[in-house]
């Protein structure tokens, strides 16, 4: 056995950090208990992978190569099926899996807290997200007043271009003026250009001592959110440039959801990505009726990073993928 292999049985997180992590998880559960949400568990192994072009599911196969299913990228479909079946406000602390995601802030397996509130929209849910993050972080560090900005305002302030109205060529020019290299194949890809600008210039400019909420994303980035004209009823929460949460005023129209899945699949084919099948049980549940609700997924490991003052996800999880 090599010297490197002989030492990699050890956890990458310090025991003190694991104690802090446990405390934060306890505070999260207390928040949901106080606000009347039911904790649920749904399968990690699912029949259908997500169609989202930005996410790749990990496939689970038998020894003969036949597919059993996929490890879920989020519990969203299953939790919405529960809501369609009459469940109240829900939350789940889930291990989720995403292929090809590894870096300072990414591990292929990570912990997500996902929850849904009935009869509120994304604006109301932002207040709940802030309440939870304050409950988790304020006992260990100061949290300044939350900032609220629209997607368009954030882009115009940083890059001097309106992301909702500008042509892709103008967005590309703004990125180049800001010193960004635009990868080959990205010119003309409006959402790809916007994602590049958000991740490398806009979000890194947010203050790192408070929560910044960005709302009203372009309608083309609605995912599973409702759309109102040029914008989606969607928000993301950041701490500095670190994305913590992604929330929606949830789309309940099964036909529209099916159309969006079809668009995803066409984009996957065009980009040479693995083909997927849409989830028939999820669409059947939407057809039965999703109650008016808003939902959000929070990266719990990243919240622990902020609380612990850690710069990498490895510092706040026991065994990253290389040591699993």
Buried (B, 14 or more C-beta within 10 A) or exposed (E): EEEEEEEEEEBBBEEEBBEBBEBBBEBBBEBBEEBEBBEBEBEBEBEBBBBBBEBBBBEBEEEEEEEEBBBBBBBBBBBBBBBBEEBEBBBBBBEBBBBEBBEEBBBBBBBBBBBBBEEBBBBEBBEBBBEBBBBBBEEBEEBEEBBBBBBBBBBBEBBEBBBBEBEBEBBBBBBEEBEBEBEEEBBEBBBBBBBBBBEBBBBBEBEEEBBBBBBBBBBBBBBBBBBEEEBBBBBBBBBBBBBBBBBBBBBBEBEBBBEBBEEBBEBBEEEEBEEBEBBEEBBEBBBEEBBEBBBBBBBBBBBBBBBBEBEBBBBBBBBBEEBE
